[in-house]
Structure formats: C-alpha cells, structure tokens
C-alpha cells in the first residue's frame, strides 16, 4: 500500500532528526525534488537518503513543523495563512518542538527558516540543544572567563558576541545568561527571532528549580512583538536589569541598544562580524558621517566587551573547536574611540585584559588541533 504524503513526511522528519542528534549535526536543508542535506560538524552532507522530496511531502513536513510551533504558542497551524505570510515577506522564521510527534522522535527544539527561492519553497532547520554548556565547556580559557564574568557583573553597558552564521553566538550568550540565572537575582528580558533557548526558572512546583535565581522574560519577534526595536522599546517599561537583543540588524537597533545601556541596563546582543576591531568599525559605518563622532563617544562610554568567535574543524578528533577573540574596552581603547581613531584599537589590546584572534589561532595550530591550511586561511590582518 502506498503511504500518504503525511506519513512520508513524518518518516523523513524522524530520519533527519535522529541522524542529526546521533551525529551531533546542526542543520538540515529541504528543497522540492532534491535529497535532504544535513550539516554535520560544519560539513554539508547529502548521503542520508537517495530519495528526493516531492512537493506534497515537503508541504506535509511544513505542516508538521507548524503544528509543533502552534503547540508552543497556542496558535492555529493554518497552512494557507502561512503561505500568505511567506508570499508577502519572502521568508518566515519560527521555533518549534518535536515533543508532539511521538515518543520515538528525538526530543529536540528546532529553529525553522522557510523561504521562497527559484524552485519554490525551501526549509532550513537548526537543532537547538536543550543543555546549556558552561563557557569552560565551550572552550574559553579560564582567564577570559574571569574577564567576561567581571563584565557581566557591571550594572550597565553593552556586551556583544559576534561571528558568522553557525559560529555558536547564541550558545555563548545562552551560557552567559545561564550563569547570571544561577548566580544573581535579576530581571532579564530577551527579544529574539526566534526564541532558541528556553531558560528555566524557579517554581515551587518544580523540584530542583530552586537553583535558578533570576526572572527571565522571553519574547519572540513576530509572535510577541513586531520588531526588535519595538521589543526593546517595550522592555524598557518592563522593569528589566538586563536585556538580550537577538541581533543588531540596523542603525536603529544599534542606536536603541546603546541608548538602553546608557539608561542603566546591561544589554547583550550579536552581530555578524569577525573580530572586535571590525565590529566597532561596522557599527560606526552604519551611521552617517556627521554622527560618527557621537557614536564613537557612545561606544567609549557604554561598550563593555566584544567576544568574536568561529567554529573550526579539528584534525585531532571529529568535531569542531571554538576559536575566538576577546576585546575589552579598556582605557586605551576608550581613548582611541574618543579620538575618533578606531584603527588604533588592535594596538591597544593588552594580554592582561584581551585576547587577540591570531594568538588564539596560533595556539590551536601549535597544539595540532587545526591544520596549517586552516591556520593560514583564518589569520586576520592586524590593523594599527
């Protein structure tokens, strides 16, 4: 008997999620009349199955994912309405959980990005790990962890985690927020697109939850607020100590994040940039020339530190290793910003308070964790 598209969709989704969990994969890519692609340890693979995905099966997969989403947000998994939104916007983001699909499914949460391309509808899913690793487990050195901890204890400022897509920025931020949740009593508001990590909280009804000390309010763009900027604007009226803004996407959100840090809040966010110096230049370049001196002064006053990172393939064992740079906004860095000369910043990075990208990369190469080719390919030109 020929199986229905819904049954084929469920079987394929089970196959994909099982493979990703067992092989510690991160993403899956689905296209009409293509085989599924999985990203395992950073490498894209197409050997899961030789069967291509018919249009009706892809639509059924999308329907399953929307059903998983609607359970979380008590919405209506209306495929027609979703297609309408997809056609209007060109792409839609949401998160969902596999718990409704049956006991034999791996229990995991997913970040879904559905978009239109030249061949129709495409789906990219990312596995969201339920465990929040510590900074030490992620691969940060103890001296840098101490520096980061000193920055998150400050009552105000802006802390940025930067890097390309898939470099683990959300996980690093999650580790920082979890540390705050376990050690201090704060109200933390997150504005995300979509919500990727669900933070636990204290409840008398949940055994063991007494270890969590903070109140964490999570809002999703498109579900609980219509934009990052408006979500941040709302957050300032919701009595926060700290605000996590999923991404600084424009001049408006950069300006709003700086203003929030200036008004007495500790703000966390991300940018798709490589290196602390390049991140600062990118922020400054978002503003017209007549405002750049003002933004330099704002950064000098409010920016605490920048963590820049990538995940690089290892040669000593299967998997990837964290490579990173840590830039702390010390007195000399502030002076360079106030003088409107950010090109001086690399020369202001001292070994006590910062950690240069090339130094970290050299250590990984000399420890025979990454290849010489990868080492040479990822070296950054040092300015200053």
C-alpha positions in Angstrom: 0.0 0.0 0.0 1.3 3.4 -1.0 1.8 5.7 2.0 0.3 9.1 2.2 2.4 12.3 1.9 1.7 13.0 5.6 3.1 9.6 6.6 6.1 10.0 4.3 6.8 13.5 5.8 6.7 12.1 9.3 9.1 9.2 8.4 11.5 11.6 6.7 11.5 14.1 9.6 12.1 11.2 12.0 15.1 10.0 9.9 16.5 13.6 9.7 16.2 14.4 13.4 17.5 11.0 14.5 20.6 11.4 12.3 21.2 15.0 13.5 21.0 14.1 17.1 23.1 10.9 16.8 25.8 12.5 14.7 25.8 15.8 16.6 24.6 17.7 13.4 23.4 21.2 13.4 21.2 21.9 10.4 19.0 20.3 7.7 18.1 21.7 4.2 14.9 20.6 2.4 14.1 21.5 -1.2 11.4 20.2 -3.7 12.7 17.3 -5.7 16.1 17.4 -4.0 17.6 14.9 -1.5 17.8 16.2 2.1 21.1 17.8 3.1 22.5 17.7 6.7 25.3 19.7 8.2 27.4 17.5 10.4 30.4 19.1 12.3 30.2 22.0 9.9 30.2 19.9 6.7 27.2 19.7 4.3 26.3 16.0 3.5 23.7 14.5 1.2 24.1 10.8 1.9 21.1 10.4 4.3 18.8 9.0 1.6 18.8 8.8 -2.2 15.0 9.7 -2.4 14.1 13.2 -3.5 11.3 15.1 -1.7 8.0 15.6 -3.7 6.2 18.9 -3.4 3.3 17.3 -1.4 5.7 15.7 1.1 7.6 19.0 1.6 4.2 20.7 2.3 3.4 18.0 4.8 6.7 18.5 6.5 6.0 22.2 6.7 2.5 21.4 8.2 4.1 19.2 10.8 6.6 21.9 11.8 3.8 24.4 12.1 1.8 22.1 14.2 4.8 21.7 16.5 5.0 25.5 16.6 1.3 26.1 17.3 1.5 23.8 20.4 4.0 26.2 21.9 2.1 29.4 21.1 -1.5 28.1 21.1 -1.9 29.3 17.5 -3.6 27.8 14.5 -1.4 25.7 12.2 -3.2 27.1 9.2 -1.0 26.3 6.1 -2.9 28.8 3.9 -2.3 31.7 6.2 1.4 30.7 6.5 1.7 30.6 2.7 0.1 34.0 2.5 2.7 35.4 5.0 5.5 33.6 3.2 4.5 35.1 -0.1 4.2 38.6 1.4 7.5 38.5 3.2 9.6 36.0 1.2 10.8 34.3 4.4 9.4 33.3 7.8 11.2 32.3 11.0 9.8 30.3 13.9 10.9 27.8 16.5 9.1 24.5 17.4 9.4 21.4 19.5 9.3 17.7 18.4 7.5 16.5 21.6 4.1 16.2 19.8 5.4 13.9 17.1 5.6 10.8 19.3 7.8 9.0 21.8 10.1 7.5 19.2 11.1 11.0 18.0 14.3 12.6 19.4 13.2 15.2 21.9 14.6 18.4 20.5 13.7 22.0 19.6 14.2 23.5 16.1 14.7 26.9 14.6 13.0 26.9 11.3 13.6 29.3 8.4 11.2 28.8 5.5 11.8 30.9 2.3 11.0 31.2 -1.3 13.6 30.6 -4.0 13.7 29.9 -7.7 12.4 26.4 -7.2 9.6 27.2 -4.8 9.5 26.7 -1.0 12.6 25.8 0.9 13.1 24.9 4.6 16.3 25.2 6.7 16.1 23.8 10.3 18.6 24.1 13.1 18.7 21.8 16.1 18.5 23.8 19.3 20.3 21.9 22.1 18.4 21.7 25.4 21.6 21.6 27.5 23.3 25.0 28.1 27.0 24.4 28.3 29.3 26.5 30.5 31.8 28.9 29.0 34.6 26.5 30.1 32.9 23.6 28.3 32.6 25.7 25.2 36.3 26.2 25.1 37.0 29.6 26.7 40.2 29.9 28.7 39.8 30.4 32.5 41.5 33.9 32.3 39.0 35.0 29.7 36.0 33.5 31.6 37.1 35.6 34.6 37.2 38.8 32.4 33.7 38.0 31.0 32.4 37.4 34.5 33.7 40.8 35.6 31.9 42.5 32.7 28.5 40.8 33.3 28.7 41.9 37.0 28.5 45.5 35.9 25.1 47.1 36.2 25.2 48.8 32.8 26.8 48.6 29.4 26.8 46.7 26.1 28.3 43.2 25.6 28.5 41.8 22.0 29.0 38.3 20.7 30.0 38.3 17.0 30.8 35.9 14.3 29.4 34.3 11.1 26.2 32.3 11.0 26.6 29.0 12.7 29.6 30.1 14.9 27.8 29.4 18.2 27.0 33.0 19.2 23.6 32.0 20.6 25.1 29.2 22.6 27.8 31.6 24.1 25.1 34.1 25.0 23.0 31.3 26.5 25.9 30.2 28.7 26.3 33.8 29.9 22.6 34.2 30.7 22.5 30.8 32.4 25.5 31.9 34.6 23.6 35.0 35.6 20.4 33.0 36.2 22.3 30.7 38.6 24.2 33.3 40.5 22.3 36.6 40.7 18.7 37.8 41.1 17.9 39.9 38.0 15.0 40.5 35.6 16.3 39.6 32.2 14.2 40.3 29.1 15.1 38.6 25.8 13.8 39.8 22.4 14.7 37.0 19.8 13.8 35.9 16.3 13.0 33.2 17.1 13.4 32.1 20.7 16.2 29.5 20.6 17.0 28.7 24.2 14.2 28.3 26.9 15.7 29.3 30.2 14.5 27.6 33.4 13.1 29.4 36.4 12.2 28.8 40.0 8.8 27.3 40.8 7.7 25.6 44.0 6.1 23.0 41.8 9.3 22.1 40.0 11.8 20.0 42.1 15.3 21.3 41.8 14.3 24.6 40.3 15.5 26.5 43.4 18.9 26.8 41.9 17.6 29.4 39.4 17.6 32.9 40.9 16.6 35.3 38.1 13.3 36.2 36.4 13.6 35.7 32.7 11.0 37.0 30.3 11.3 35.8 26.7 9.6 37.4 23.7 9.7 36.4 20.0 9.6 38.8 17.1 6.6 38.1 15.0 4.8 36.4 17.9 5.0 38.7 20.9 6.3 41.9 19.3 6.6 43.0 15.7 10.3 44.1 15.7 13.5 44.1 17.6 13.3 47.9 18.0 9.7 47.8 19.4 10.5 44.8 21.6 13.4 46.7 23.1 11.3 49.9 23.5 8.7 47.8 25.4 11.4 46.1 27.5 12.5 49.5 29.0 9.0 49.8 30.5 9.0 46.2 32.0 11.5 46.8 34.8 14.5 45.0 33.5 18.0 44.8 34.8 19.3 43.2 31.7 18.1 42.9 28.1 19.2 40.4 25.4 18.5 41.6 21.9 18.9 38.7 19.5 20.7 40.7 16.8 21.7 44.2 15.9 20.3 44.4 12.4 20.3 48.1 11.6 21.3 51.6 12.6 18.0 51.9 14.5 18.6 48.7 16.7 22.3 49.6 17.3 21.2 53.1 18.5 18.4 51.6 20.6 20.8 49.2 22.2 23.3 51.9 23.0 20.6 54.1 24.5 19.3 51.2 26.6 22.8 50.7 28.1 23.1 54.4 28.7 19.9 54.5 30.7 21.0 52.0 33.3 20.7 48.5 31.8 23.2 45.7 30.8 22.5 44.8 27.2 23.6 41.7 25.3 23.4 41.3 21.5 25.1 39.8 18.4 26.5 40.9 15.1 27.6 39.0 12.0 31.2 40.4 12.1 34.7 39.0 12.5 36.9 40.4 15.3 36.4 43.2 17.8 38.1 45.9 15.8 36.0 45.1 12.7 32.8 45.0 14.8 33.4 48.5 16.1 34.2 49.7 12.5 31.0 48.1 11.3 28.9 49.8 14.0 30.4 53.2 13.2 29.9 52.8 9.5 26.2 52.2 9.9 25.8 55.9 10.8 26.1 59.0 8.6 29.4 60.8 8.7 28.1 63.7 10.8 27.0 61.3 13.6 30.1 59.1 13.8 32.0 61.1 16.4 28.9 61.0 18.7 28.6 57.2 18.2 32.4 56.8 18.9 31.8 58.6 22.2 28.7 56.4 23.0 30.7 53.3 22.3 33.6 54.5 24.5 31.1 55.2 27.4 28.8 52.1 27.0 30.6 49.2 25.3 32.0 46.7 27.8 33.5 44.0 25.7 33.2 42.1 22.4 33.6 38.3 22.1 34.2 37.3 18.4 34.2 33.6 17.5 34.1 30.9 14.9 33.8 27.1 15.0 36.7 25.5 13.1 37.1 21.8 12.0 39.5 19.8 14.1 42.2 17.5 12.8 42.9 15.7 16.2 39.4 14.2 16.5 35.9 14.5 14.9 34.1 17.8 15.5 34.9 21.5 15.7 36.8 23.7 18.1 36.0 27.2 19.3 38.3 29.9 18.0 37.8 33.4 19.5 38.9 36.9 20.3 38.1 38.9 23.4 38.3 42.7 23.2 37.7 44.5 26.5 37.1 48.3 26.3 39.9 49.4 28.5 41.2 53.0 29.0 43.4 53.0 25.8 40.6 51.6 23.7 38.2 54.2 25.0 40.8 56.9 24.2 41.1 55.7 20.7 37.3 55.8 20.3 37.0 59.3 21.8 39.8 60.5 19.4 37.7 59.1 16.5 40.6 56.8 15.6 39.4 53.2 15.9 42.3 52.0 13.8 44.4 52.3 16.9 42.4 49.6 18.8 44.4 46.5 17.8 47.5 48.0 19.3 45.5 48.8 22.5 44.7 45.2 23.2 46.9 44.1 26.1 47.4 40.5 27.1 46.0 41.1 30.6 42.6 42.3 29.5 42.1 41.0 26.0 43.0 38.0 23.8 43.8 38.5 20.1 42.3 36.3 17.4 45.7 35.5 15.8 47.2 34.5 19.2 44.3 32.1 19.8 44.6 30.6 16.3 48.3 30.2 16.7 47.8 28.2 19.9 45.3 25.9 18.2 47.7 25.3 15.4 50.7 24.7 17.6 48.6 22.3 19.7 47.9 20.4 16.4 44.1 20.9 16.8 43.7 22.7 13.5 45.6 22.3 10.2 48.2 24.6 8.9 46.0 25.4 5.9 43.1 26.4 8.2 45.5 28.4 10.4 46.8 30.4 7.4 43.3 30.8 5.9 41.8 32.3 9.1 44.6 34.7 10.1 43.3 38.2 10.4 45.2 41.2 9.1 46.2 43.2 12.2 45.5 46.9 11.9 47.0 49.7 13.9 
